[in-house]
């Protein structure tokens, strides 16, 4: 997998785009924007997930 590939995270079925790769870890930015009233403490409008290649499934 490469930068900007569209993928699905197997464990939670969230889809997104690979926005960074470092030391065999992939940062995936979710396709769905967080809700305005989401107060989970995450500072960005678009959630980020750190995954290994085994946790990701490419989407065509």
Secondary structure, 3 states (H helix, E strand, C coil): CCCCCEEEECCCCCEEEEEEEECCEEEEEECCCCCCCCCCCCCCCCCEEEEEHHHEEECC
